[in-house]
Amino acid sequence: MVPLNWYLMLSAAVFMIGVFGFLTRRNIIIMFMSVELMLNAVNISLVAFSHYLQDLRGQILVIFIITVAAAEAAIGLAIIIALFRNKDTVHADEMSEMKG
Amino acid sequence: MLPELFFGYYASAIVIFSLLVVTRSNPVHSVMWMLLLFFHIAGLYLFLNAEFIAAIQVIVYAGAILVLFLFVLLLLNLREELKVKKFVGSWPAGLFITAALLAIVLSAVKSFVPGPAGKYSVEFIKQETHTKALGKLLYTDYLFPFEIASLVLLVAIIGAIVLAKRKTGSK
């Protein structure tokens, strides 16, 4: 039997790789893929909890997370297309209109 | 021994593929590694007796979301993407933040104590079948969140069309 902590460590590792990609990549599309990576890491830990605590509510939550991830991908990619049409670039460090 | 080996293969493959996803300079290669990553995550879900989740992982993530990413990559200019630097100038700071967060989370995982087990044991699900048990729960206790999820998808459909539509008559 694989201990639950292994799954949590795997989830933490994948989540942190996603955080690293989001913080450091210049390409906005890769940044979005890093967000998907983080959502997947959370899904792994939720399914593992659901199995080890013998409760299906974790998997219900996973279904909702996948729904929200699909919506987020559609909206985010539409925003990227609109940005590319106006600015001709997908690099995050070249967009400074908001002076952030 | 065999479950540990199985988990070890899947865990190492998932970590390696995620590293490849965030470090490739060609975004198309990133999407392809991500496809492999999603299939391995689906395999891990099967290992955890969550076959319905594994199926929607493959259908929604690998089938729909990644195709959407590929389509958007098709519309953008990839030629210059391969020539410029892939990381921002301050990437060591990002690496430091990530390593610190990982250390914090891993030290927190060690002191985790699981709560009491629920009624959905492996035998119960084997008798009920997984999809049926999940559907019963989703359409009774979680009916209202389920309806809200449909609203979220509707907003996403309309929002994506409005945002990506070319403005007619503005130029």
Boltz contact constraints between the chains, C-beta under 6 A:
constraints:
  - contact:
      token1: [A, 2]
      token2: [B, 3]
      max_distance: 6.0
  - contact:
      token1: [A, 2]
      token2: [B, 7]
      max_distance: 6.0
  - contact:
      token1: [A, 5]
      token2: [B, 109]
      max_distance: 6.0
  - contact:
      token1: [A, 8]
      token2: [B, 109]
      max_distance: 6.0
  - contact:
      token1: [A, 9]
      token2: [B, 109]
      max_distance: 6.0
  - contact:
      token1: [A, 10]
      token2: [B, 11]
      max_distance: 6.0
  - contact:
      token1: [A, 12]
      token2: [B, 105]
      max_distance: 6.0
  - contact:
      token1: [A, 12]
      token2: [B, 106]
      max_distance: 6.0
  - contact:
      token1: [A, 13]
      token2: [B, 15]
      max_distance: 6.0
  - contact:
      token1: [A, 14]
      token2: [B, 18]
      max_distance: 6.0
  - contact:
      token1: [A, 16]
      token2: [B, 98]
      max_distance: 6.0
  - contact:
      token1: [A, 16]
      token2: [B, 101]
      max_distance: 6.0
  - contact:
      token1: [A, 16]
      token2: [B, 102]
      max_distance: 6.0
  - contact:
      token1: [A, 17]
      token2: [B, 18]
      max_distance: 6.0
  - contact:
      token1: [A, 17]
      token2: [B, 19]
      max_distance: 6.0
  - contact:
      token1: [A, 17]
      token2: [B, 22]
      max_distance: 6.0
  - contact:
      token1: [A, 19]
      token2: [B, 98]
      max_distance: 6.0
  - contact:
      token1: [A, 20]
      token2: [B, 94]
      max_distance: 6.0
  - contact:
      token1: [A, 20]
      token2: [B, 98]
      max_distance: 6.0
  - contact:
      token1: [A, 21]
      token2: [B, 22]
      max_distance: 6.0
  - contact:
      token1: [A, 23]
      token2: [B, 94]
      max_distance: 6.0
  - contact:
      token1: [A, 24]
      token2: [B, 87]
      max_distance: 6.0
  - contact:
      token1: [A, 24]
      token2: [B, 88]
      max_distance: 6.0
  - contact:
      token1: [A, 24]
      token2: [B, 91]
      max_distance: 6.0
  - contact:
      token1: [A, 24]
      token2: [B, 94]
      max_distance: 6.0
  - contact:
      token1: [A, 26]
      token2: [B, 88]
      max_distance: 6.0
  - contact:
      token1: [A, 29]
      token2: [B, 27]
      max_distance: 6.0
  - contact:
      token1: [A, 30]
      token2: [B, 30]
      max_distance: 6.0
  - contact:
      token1: [A, 34]
      token2: [B, 22]
      max_distance: 6.0
  - contact:
      token1: [A, 37]
      token2: [B, 18]
      max_distance: 6.0
  - contact:
      token1: [A, 40]
      token2: [B, 41]
      max_distance: 6.0
  - contact:
      token1: [A, 47]
      token2: [B, 45]
      max_distance: 6.0
  - contact:
      token1: [A, 47]
      token2: [B, 48]
      max_distance: 6.0
  - contact:
      token1: [A, 47]
      token2: [B, 50]
      max_distance: 6.0
  - contact:
      token1: [A, 47]
      token2: [B, 53]
      max_distance: 6.0
  - contact:
      token1: [A, 51]
      token2: [B, 48]
      max_distance: 6.0
  - contact:
      token1: [A, 51]
      token2: [B, 49]
      max_distance: 6.0
  - contact:
      token1: [A, 53]
      token2: [B, 117]
      max_distance: 6.0
  - contact:
      token1: [A, 54]
      token2: [B, 117]
      max_distance: 6.0
  - contact:
      token1: [A, 54]
      token2: [B, 118]
      max_distance: 6.0
  - contact:
      token1: [A, 54]
      token2: [B, 120]
      max_distance: 6.0
  - contact:
      token1: [A, 54]
      token2: [B, 121]
      max_distance: 6.0
  - contact:
      token1: [A, 55]
      token2: [B, 118]
      max_distance: 6.0
  - contact:
      token1: [A, 55]
      token2: [B, 120]
      max_distance: 6.0
  - contact:
      token1: [A, 56]
      token2: [B, 120]
      max_distance: 6.0
  - contact:
      token1: [A, 56]
      token2: [B, 134]
      max_distance: 6.0
  - contact:
      token1: [A, 56]
      token2: [B, 137]
      max_distance: 6.0
  - contact:
      token1: [A, 59]
      token2: [B, 50]
      max_distance: 6.0
  - contact:
      token1: [A, 59]
      token2: [B, 53]
      max_distance: 6.0
  - contact:
      token1: [A, 60]
      token2: [B, 138]
      max_distance: 6.0
  - contact:
      token1: [A, 60]
      token2: [B, 142]
      max_distance: 6.0
  - contact:
      token1: [A, 62]
      token2: [B, 53]
      max_distance: 6.0
  - contact:
      token1: [A, 64]
      token2: [B, 149]
      max_distance: 6.0
  - contact:
      token1: [A, 66]
      token2: [B, 60]
      max_distance: 6.0
  - contact:
      token1: [A, 67]
      token2: [B, 149]
      max_distance: 6.0
  - contact:
      token1: [A, 70]
      token2: [B, 60]
      max_distance: 6.0
  - contact:
      token1: [A, 70]
      token2: [B, 65]
      max_distance: 6.0
  - contact:
      token1: [A, 71]
      token2: [B, 152]
      max_distance: 6.0
  - contact:
      token1: [A, 71]
      token2: [B, 153]
      max_distance: 6.0
  - contact:
      token1: [A, 71]
      token2: [B, 156]
      max_distance: 6.0
  - contact:
      token1: [A, 73]
      token2: [B, 65]
      max_distance: 6.0
  - contact:
      token1: [A, 73]
      token2: [B, 68]
      max_distance: 6.0
  - contact:
      token1: [A, 74]
      token2: [B, 156]
      max_distance: 6.0
  - contact:
      token1: [A, 74]
      token2: [B, 160]
      max_distance: 6.0
  - contact:
      token1: [A, 75]
      token2: [B, 156]
      max_distance: 6.0
  - contact:
      token1: [A, 75]
      token2: [B, 159]
      max_distance: 6.0
  - contact:
      token1: [A, 75]
      token2: [B, 160]
      max_distance: 6.0
  - contact:
      token1: [A, 77]
      token2: [B, 68]
      max_distance: 6.0
  - contact:
      token1: [A, 77]
      token2: [B, 72]
      max_distance: 6.0
  - contact:
      token1: [A, 78]
      token2: [B, 160]
      max_distance: 6.0
  - contact:
      token1: [A, 78]
      token2: [B, 163]
      max_distance: 6.0
  - contact:
      token1: [A, 78]
      token2: [B, 164]
      max_distance: 6.0
  - contact:
      token1: [A, 79]
      token2: [B, 163]
      max_distance: 6.0
  - contact:
      token1: [A, 81]
      token2: [B, 164]
      max_distance: 6.0
  - contact:
      token1: [A, 82]
      token2: [B, 163]
      max_distance: 6.0
  - contact:
      token1: [A, 84]
      token2: [B, 76]
      max_distance: 6.0
  - contact:
      token1: [A, 90]
      token2: [B, 76]
      max_distance: 6.0
  - contact:
      token1: [A, 93]
      token2: [B, 88]
      max_distance: 6.0
